[in-house]
Amino acid sequence: MLLTVTTFGGSAIAGVLIDHGRGRDLLAAGLVLVMCVPAFCAMYVIAARQTRQINTLAIERENAIRSQVALREFENAFGEALDIADTEDEIYEAVHCAVAIAAPARSVELLLADNSHAHLAQVLAVNVDDRADGCLVDSPENCPAARRSRTQMFSDSDALGACPKLRGRPGGRCSAVCIPVSIMGRTIGVLHSIAAPDIPSSAGAITQLETVATQLGTRLGMLRLLADSQLQATTDSLTGLLNRRALQDRFRALPDDDRNLTAVMADLDQFKTLNDTFGHETGDRALLLFATTMRATLRGGDLLCRYGGEEFAVVLPHCDAENTVMLLERLQHNYRVALQTAGLPPVTATYGVIHTEHARDLDTLMRHADLALFEGKRAGRDRIVYGAPRAPNETDRPDQSPRHGTQAA
């Protein structure tokens, strides 16, 4: 506005001078030129400033596009790595690589909750000195990021609003970025990253770490959901033991050198009487306790199955009949003690044992073990009977296949 007035005033003065005579034409023209120079300069400055602003905006936009492209490439690459990960350990390996790319100069650890959701445990560490850098938070409830379900940034561990768990570390003061990891809206862990104090992470690095946390939660959720579905399809809902179909699959998957094995059929004695006298809840507790005692007594590699009702099947690889009988005698004793400890009525079990020298396929083994079991029932129950192939007569079983827990014996 000032430049416009100045220019207009200069032109007016020049006009007055021109009116006084042609001799002053040159002076008037010079004066007009002098008065217009500031306006031209100002216009040039404004144009140059606008050009710089446009160039700056163009550069910022180009950088933003590059950052978006880089983030998209990072997301795609990390997503591919997670897609081909079949186990949680493989997922953690992919996270390790992604974190090393996103925040190469920072110490990062992944903390996940246990099944009770009451404790956090470190499952992954990148550039972490356990004594100096490890996070001291022991549960999701005590972690601000997990509790608030959003990213928390602390520029200095000694600052007033910093997380208390950051103070007093052996490594001294630090800055931190903590990002929650969630599965279907429930926070199950945190991605914890620290560096020197007052050294904030770049916005791009934080965005990439948040991408890691988000995709990690999604993939873990899918993998655990699939595992739960497979577990439900292969295990008995009450005892958690293998079901019959899963036992068949696991038996077929045994290597040939594991086929030197012993098979056992076990049946809780007079189980129908137990149910009728004390109720089905007591019966279920007795079944569950028997399964729990089997797990604690038998070997880790043995295949344990609830075959049906109160009947159980066991396959013991690399175990002869003599050692099998010793294990079953220990199981008998442990089950009696467990029943007394649990305050349940006394329950016994009868066992039929068969070795693969008499058969190779599982159905035949189970049929012969079941015949041995029936001999133990006829002989008075609560005993272990080693069987051998024979043809059942009319006084044995009405059929030659293992019972499915429908009869009480």
Secondary structure in CASP SS format (residue, H / E / C, confidence):
PFRMAT SS
TARGET T0000
AUTHOR 0000-0000-0000
METHOD secondary structure of the structure
MODEL  1
M C 1.00
L H 1.00
L H 1.00
T H 1.00
V H 1.00
T H 1.00
T H 1.00
F H 1.00
G H 1.00
G H 1.00
S H 1.00
A H 1.00
I H 1.00
A H 1.00
G H 1.00
V H 1.00
L H 1.00
I H 1.00
D H 1.00
H C 1.00
G C 1.00
R H 1.00
G H 1.00
R H 1.00
D H 1.00
L H 1.00
L H 1.00
A H 1.00
A H 1.00
G H 1.00
L H 1.00
V H 1.00
L H 1.00
V H 1.00
M H 1.00
C H 1.00
V H 1.00
P H 1.00
A H 1.00
F H 1.00
C H 1.00
A H 1.00
M H 1.00
Y H 1.00
V H 1.00
I H 1.00
A H 1.00
A H 1.00
R H 1.00
Q H 1.00
T H 1.00
R H 1.00
Q H 1.00
I H 1.00
N H 1.00
T H 1.00
L H 1.00
A H 1.00
I H 1.00
E H 1.00
R H 1.00
E H 1.00
N H 1.00
A H 1.00
I H 1.00
R H 1.00
S H 1.00
Q H 1.00
V H 1.00
A H 1.00
L H 1.00
R H 1.00
E H 1.00
F H 1.00
E H 1.00
N H 1.00
A H 1.00
F H 1.00
G H 1.00
E H 1.00
A H 1.00
L H 1.00
D H 1.00
I C 1.00
A C 1.00
D C 1.00
T C 1.00
E H 1.00
D H 1.00
E H 1.00
I H 1.00
Y H 1.00
E H 1.00
A H 1.00
V H 1.00
H H 1.00
C H 1.00
A H 1.00
V H 1.00
A H 1.00
I H 1.00
A H 1.00
A C 1.00
P C 1.00
A C 1.00
R C 1.00
S E 1.00
V E 1.00
E E 1.00
L E 1.00
L E 1.00
L E 1.00
A E 1.00
D C 1.00
N C 1.00
S C 1.00
H C 1.00
A C 1.00
H C 1.00
L E 1.00
A E 1.00
Q E 1.00
V E 1.00
L E 1.00
A E 1.00
V E 1.00
N C 1.00
V C 1.00
D C 1.00
D C 1.00
R C 1.00
A C 1.00
D C 1.00
G C 1.00
C C 1.00
L C 1.00
V C 1.00
D C 1.00
S C 1.00
P H 1.00
E H 1.00
N H 1.00
C C 1.00
P H 1.00
A H 1.00
A H 1.00
R H 1.00
R H 1.00
S C 1.00
R C 1.00
T C 1.00
Q E 1.00
M E 1.00
F E 1.00
S C 1.00
D C 1.00
S C 1.00
D C 1.00
A C 1.00
L C 1.00
G C 1.00
A C 1.00
C C 1.00
P H 1.00
K H 1.00
L H 1.00
R C 1.00
G C 1.00
R C 1.00
P C 1.00
G C 1.00
G C 1.00
R C 1.00
C C 1.00
S E 1.00
A E 1.00
V E 1.00
C E 1.00
I E 1.00
P E 1.00
V E 1.00
S E 1.00
I E 1.00
M C 1.00
G C 1.00
R E 1.00
T E 1.00
I E 1.00
G E 1.00
V E 1.00
L E 1.00
H E 1.00
S E 1.00
I E 1.00
A E 1.00
A C 1.00
P C 1.00
D C 1.00
I C 1.00
P C 1.00
S C 1.00
S C 1.00
A H 1.00
G H 1.00
A H 1.00
I H 1.00
T H 1.00
Q H 1.00
L H 1.00
E H 1.00
T H 1.00
V H 1.00
A H 1.00
T H 1.00
Q H 1.00
L H 1.00
G H 1.00
T H 1.00
R H 1.00
L H 1.00
G H 1.00
M H 1.00
L H 1.00
R H 1.00
L H 1.00
L H 1.00
A H 1.00
D H 1.00
S H 1.00
Q H 1.00
L H 1.00
Q H 1.00
A H 1.00
T H 1.00
T E 1.00
D C 1.00
S C 1.00
L C 1.00
T C 1.00
G C 1.00
L C 1.00
L E 1.00
N C 1.00
R H 1.00
R H 1.00
A H 1.00
L H 1.00
Q H 1.00
D H 1.00
R H 1.00
F H 1.00
R H 1.00
A C 1.00
L C 1.00
P C 1.00
D H 1.00
D H 1.00
D H 1.00
R C 1.00
N C 1.00
L E 1.00
T E 1.00
A E 1.00
V E 1.00
M E 1.00
A E 1.00
D E 1.00
L E 1.00
D C 1.00
Q C 1.00
F H 1.00
K H 1.00
T H 1.00
L H 1.00
N H 1.00
D H 1.00
T H 1.00
F H 1.00
G C 1.00
H H 1.00
E H 1.00
T H 1.00
G H 1.00
D H 1.00
R H 1.00
A H 1.00
L H 1.00
L H 1.00
L H 1.00
F H 1.00
A H 1.00
T H 1.00
T H 1.00
M H 1.00
R H 1.00
A H 1.00
T H 1.00
L C 1.00
R C 1.00
G C 1.00
G C 1.00
D C 1.00
L E 1.00
L E 1.00
C E 1.00
R E 1.00
Y E 1.00
G E 1.00
G C 1.00
E C 1.00
E E 1.00
F E 1.00
A E 1.00
V E 1.00
V E 1.00
L E 1.00
P E 1.00
H C 1.00
C C 1.00
D C 1.00
A H 1.00
E H 1.00
N H 1.00
T H 1.00
V H 1.00
M H 1.00
L H 1.00
L H 1.00
E H 1.00
R H 1.00
L H 1.00
Q H 1.00
H H 1.00
N H 1.00
Y H 1.00
R H 1.00
V H 1.00
A H 1.00
L H 1.00
Q H 1.00
T H 1.00
A H 1.00
G C 1.00
L C 1.00
P C 1.00
P C 1.00
V C 1.00
T C 1.00
A E 1.00
T E 1.00
Y E 1.00
G E 1.00
V E 1.00
I E 1.00
H E 1.00
T C 1.00
E C 1.00
H C 1.00
A C 1.00
R C 1.00
D C 1.00
L H 1.00
D H 1.00
T H 1.00
L H 1.00
M H 1.00
R H 1.00
H H 1.00
A H 1.00
D H 1.00
L H 1.00
A H 1.00
L H 1.00
F H 1.00
E H 1.00
G H 1.00
K H 1.00
R H 1.00
A C 1.00
G C 1.00
R C 1.00
D C 1.00
R C 1.00
I E 1.00
V E 1.00
Y E 1.00
G C 1.00
A C 1.00
P C 1.00
R C 1.00
A C 1.00
P C 1.00
N C 1.00
E C 1.00
T C 1.00
D C 1.00
R C 1.00
P C 1.00
D C 1.00
Q C 1.00
S C 1.00
P C 1.00
R C 1.00
H C 1.00
G C 1.00
T C 1.00
Q C 1.00
A C 1.00
A C 1.00
END
